[in-house]
Amino acid sequence: MIDTEIYVPYIATMNSVSPKCQQLKEDYDKCFNHWFTDKYLKGVKKEDCIDVFRSYQSCVKDAIKEKGINISENTDEIKLT
């Protein structure tokens, strides 16, 4: 018998490093996934999610500092091109 249900794979997502950053992470993930599937794969290279990314990045950096985790100065800026 052929199964006529559409198979949708389960995609596990990882929580943010801090609960304070979780909503920003979800906002960025949603923005990125929309941009990637609806724009990038269709040839539009302009990144739409920079502001959301920077907000999330700032929250993560603060959370890492609060946890006492040292990150190399080389990772202070992620260059988006």
N, C-alpha and C positions, 0 to 999 in steps of 0.2 A: 504494500500500500504506500502511496506517495503522500508525504506530509505536505499539506498545502499552507501551513503556517509560515509566515516570513520569519526567518532567523535573524534576530538582532543580538549581536554578541554583547556580553556584559563587559563594560569598560570600567575598571576600577580606577578611582581617582584618589589621590593622596591629599590629606589635609595639609593646611598651611602649618608652618613651624610654630605659630601661635594662634590661639582662638581669636585674638584681636584682629588678626590679618585674614581670617577665613572669608569674610564677605568680599574683601578686595581680591582675594585669590579667585573666588568664584566669578566675580565680575570680569577679571582678566581672562580666565579660561574661556568664558562665554564669548567675549569679544574676539579673542584670538581664534577660536574655532570657527566663528562666523567669517572672520576675515580670511582665514586660510582656505576654507571650502568655497566661499562665495566670491572671493576676489583673487587671492594669490594663484589658485589653481586655474583661474581663467585669465591669467596674465597681468593682473593689476598688482604691481609690486609695492605700492605705497602702503606703509604700515599705518593702520588706523588706531592702534591701541596703545600708543606711546604714553599718553597721560595716565591711563589706567595702570600700565606697567610700572611707571615711575612711582605712583602712589603705593602700589603693592610692594615694590622694591624697598622703598623707604620704611614701610612697616616691618618688613622682614629684617632689615638691617637693625632696626631698633630692638626687635624681639631677640635677635641673636646677641646683641650687646647685653640685654637684660639677663640672658641666660649665662653670660660670662664666656661666650665662645669667641675666640680670636679668629678673625679672618684676615688674611694677608692684605696689605694695602693695595696689592695688584688687582684686587677684585672690587675696589671702591667704585669704579665706574664700568658699566657694561656699555660698550659702544654699539648703538643700533645703526646699522647701515642698510 
